[in-house]
Amino acid sequence: LAEAKLEALLTNDPAMGVFRHVDAGYRRAAEVAEERDVRIPMTPTIRD
């Protein structure tokens, strides 16, 4: 159980950071999400 919780923490928490940066409009965050196959549930507006 502890191993599953740790894996969830180490994958979900960083992904939320990527979500927030993509949502804020950072192009590099959108590029990283695409490179790493991170599914972004919203359509971002990139604002450089």
C-alpha positions as CSV (number, residue, x, y, z in Angstrom):
1,L,0.0,0.0,0.0
2,A,2.8,2.4,0.9
3,E,4.5,1.8,-2.5
4,A,1.2,2.5,-4.4
5,K,0.7,5.7,-2.4
6,L,4.3,6.9,-3.1
7,E,3.9,6.1,-6.8
8,A,0.7,8.1,-6.9
9,L,2.3,11.1,-5.2
10,L,5.4,11.1,-7.4
11,T,3.3,11.0,-10.6
12,N,0.2,12.9,-9.9
13,D,1.6,15.9,-7.9
14,P,4.2,16.9,-10.6
15,A,1.5,16.4,-13.3
16,M,-0.7,19.0,-11.5
17,G,2.2,21.5,-11.7
18,V,2.4,20.9,-15.4
19,F,-1.4,21.4,-15.7
20,R,-1.2,24.7,-13.9
21,H,1.7,26.0,-16.0
22,V,-0.1,24.9,-19.3
23,D,-3.3,26.5,-18.1
24,A,-1.3,29.7,-17.3
25,G,-0.2,29.8,-20.9
26,Y,3.4,28.8,-20.8
27,R,4.4,27.3,-24.1
28,R,7.3,25.3,-22.7
29,A,5.0,23.6,-20.3
30,A,2.7,22.6,-23.2
31,E,5.7,21.3,-25.1
32,V,6.9,19.2,-22.1
33,A,3.4,17.8,-21.6
34,E,3.3,16.7,-25.2
35,E,6.8,15.2,-25.1
36,R,6.0,13.2,-22.0
37,D,2.5,12.2,-23.0
38,V,0.9,14.1,-20.2
39,R,-2.8,14.4,-21.0
40,I,-4.0,18.0,-20.4
41,P,-7.8,17.9,-19.8
42,M,-8.3,21.6,-20.8
43,T,-7.5,23.4,-24.0
44,P,-4.7,25.9,-23.2
45,T,-4.3,29.4,-24.5
46,I,-0.6,30.0,-25.0
47,R,0.4,33.5,-24.1
48,D,4.3,33.5,-24.3
